[in-house]
Amino acid sequence: VRQQAAEEDHVSHTLRDLSDARDGIVRQIEELQMLQTEEVYDMKRRHAEELEAEGQRLEMELVTFRNRCEEHHTEMIRDIEMQRCANARTAQERGNARIRELERQHQEMMEETEAYYGGIIQDNNVTIQSLGDEIIAIQDSAKRSRDKIDELSDENNQLSGPLAIAVDKMQTLTLATKDFEKEGERLKNT
């Protein structure tokens, strides 16, 4: 029992020692956390100050850079406009020269064409006139043919009525003849 009491006493001393050690470690950790929190705060503050200073420096550089870019842009626009005007004048001069050359070539070709085709055009005009006369003659002939066809159609219509009557009469007579022949055959056989 003593031994058990001694062991329990030893265990409780050990637990107290451990608890005290744990409390000491917790205090140390809390102190370290406080120190680290202060260091982190100081680092954040320094970093924020550095960032602000760097931001201001960059802002100033940006303003300077923008000004240089605007100057360069204005210069480039002026140079491009001058080049465009020069190119436009050159292109216009080349265009005008080309137009004059084309007009000269066109005039030469027109004179050659008029000289070459003058007689042909005259002959073609005569041919066109004679073809026009032939077309009028053909149209007159076609009109007479249509009139003749209309006349024949009217005559055909007038004759189709009596023809239908004659065909009916012929069919009636044909049937009567067949009946008569049958009657004659029947009388011969009797």
C-alpha positions in Angstrom: 0.0 0.0 0.0 2.9 2.3 0.7 4.4 1.5 -2.5 1.1 2.2 -4.2 0.8 5.5 -2.3 4.4 6.3 -3.2 3.7 5.6 -6.8 0.5 7.7 -6.7 2.5 10.5 -5.0 5.2 10.1 -7.7 2.6 10.2 -10.4 0.9 13.2 -9.0 4.3 15.0 -8.6 5.1 14.1 -12.2 1.7 15.3 -13.3 2.2 18.6 -11.5 5.7 19.0 -13.0 4.3 18.3 -16.4 1.4 20.7 -15.8 3.9 23.4 -14.6 6.1 22.6 -17.6 3.1 22.8 -19.9 2.0 26.1 -18.4 5.6 27.4 -18.9 5.6 26.3 -22.5 2.2 27.9 -23.1 3.4 31.2 -21.6 6.5 31.0 -23.8 4.4 30.3 -26.8 2.1 33.2 -25.9 5.1 35.5 -25.5 6.5 34.3 -28.8 3.2 34.9 -30.5 3.0 38.4 -29.1 6.6 39.0 -30.2 5.8 37.5 -33.6 2.6 39.5 -33.8 4.5 42.7 -33.1 7.2 41.7 -35.7 4.5 40.9 -38.2 2.8 44.2 -37.6 6.1 46.1 -37.9 6.9 44.2 -41.1 3.4 44.9 -42.5 3.8 48.6 -41.6 7.3 48.8 -43.2 6.1 46.9 -46.2 3.1 49.2 -46.6 5.3 52.2 -46.3 7.7 50.7 -48.9 4.8 49.8 -51.2 3.4 53.4 -50.9 6.8 54.9 -51.7 7.2 52.5 -54.6 3.7 53.2 -55.8 4.4 57.0 -55.7 7.6 56.5 -57.6 5.8 54.3 -60.2 3.1 56.9 -60.5 5.6 59.6 -61.2 7.4 57.3 -63.7 4.0 56.6 -65.3 3.2 60.3 -65.7 6.6 60.8 -67.3 6.2 57.8 -69.6 2.7 59.0 -70.6 4.0 62.4 -71.5 6.8 60.9 -73.5 4.3 58.6 -75.3 2.0 61.5 -76.1 4.9 63.5 -77.5 6.0 60.5 -79.5 2.4 59.8 -80.7 2.0 63.4 -81.8 5.3 63.3 -83.6 4.3 60.0 -85.3 0.9 61.4 -86.4 2.6 64.5 -87.9 5.1 62.3 -89.7 2.4 59.9 -91.0 0.3 62.8 -92.2 3.2 64.3 -94.0 4.0 60.9 -95.6 0.3 60.4 -96.5 0.1 63.8 -98.2 3.3 63.1 -100.1 2.0 59.6 -101.1 -1.3 61.1 -102.2 0.4 63.8 -104.3 2.6 61.1 -106.0 -0.3 58.8 -106.5 -2.5 61.6 -107.9 0.3 62.6 -110.3 0.8 59.0 -111.5 -3.0 58.7 -111.8 -3.3 61.9 -113.9 -0.4 60.8 -116.1 -2.0 57.4 -116.6 -5.3 59.0 -117.4 -3.7 61.3 -120.0 -1.9 58.2 -121.6 -5.2 56.3 -121.7 -7.1 59.2 -123.2 -4.4 59.5 -125.9 -4.5 55.7 -126.6 -8.3 55.8 -126.6 -8.3 58.7 -129.2 -5.8 56.8 -131.4 -7.9 53.6 -131.2 -11.1 55.5 -132.0 -9.6 57.0 -135.1 -8.3 53.6 -136.2 -11.7 52.0 -135.5 -13.6 54.7 -137.3 -11.3 54.4 -140.3 -11.5 50.6 -140.4 -15.2 50.1 -139.5 -16.6 53.1 -141.4 -17.3 51.1 -144.6 -18.4 48.1 -142.6 -20.9 50.2 -140.6 -22.3 51.6 -143.8 -22.7 48.2 -145.4 -24.3 46.9 -142.1 -26.8 49.8 -142.2 -27.8 48.9 -145.7 -28.1 45.2 -144.7 -30.1 46.1 -141.6 -32.5 48.2 -143.8 -33.0 45.3 -146.2 -33.5 42.9 -143.3 -36.1 45.3 -141.9 -37.9 45.3 -145.2 -37.8 41.5 -145.3 -39.2 41.3 -141.8 -42.1 43.6 -142.8 -42.8 41.3 -145.8 -42.6 38.2 -143.6 -44.9 39.8 -141.0 -47.4 40.6 -143.9 -47.2 37.0 -145.2 -47.7 35.7 -141.7 -50.8 37.9 -141.2 -52.2 36.7 -144.5 -51.5 33.1 -143.4 -53.3 33.7 -140.1 -56.2 35.2 -141.9 -56.3 32.1 -144.3 -56.1 29.8 -141.2 -58.9 31.7 -139.5 -61.0 31.4 -142.7 -60.3 27.7 -143.0 -61.1 27.2 -139.3 -64.5 28.9 -139.8 -65.2 26.8 -142.9 -64.2 23.7 -141.0 -66.5 24.6 -138.1 -69.3 25.2 -140.6 -68.8 21.8 -142.2 -68.3 19.8 -139.1 -72.0 20.0 -138.1 -73.3 18.4 -141.5 -70.4 16.0 -141.4 -71.4 14.8 -137.9 -75.0 14.3 -139.2 -73.8 12.4 -142.2 -71.6 10.2 -140.1 -74.5 9.4 -137.8 -76.7 8.7 -140.8 -74.0 6.4 -142.3 -73.8 4.5 -139.0 -77.5 4.1 -139.0 -77.5 2.9 -142.6 -74.7 0.5 -141.9 -76.6 -1.0 -139.0 -79.7 -1.2 -141.2 -77.7 -2.9 -143.9 -76.3 -5.4 -141.5 -79.8 -6.1 -140.2 -81.1 -6.4 -143.8 -78.3 -8.9 -144.7 -79.0 -10.9 -141.6 -82.7 -11.0 -142.5 -81.8 -12.1 -146.1 -79.6 -14.9 -144.8 -82.3 -16.0 -142.4 -84.8 -16.1 -145.3 -82.4 -18.1 -147.5 -82.0 -20.7 -144.9 -85.7 -21.2 -144.4 
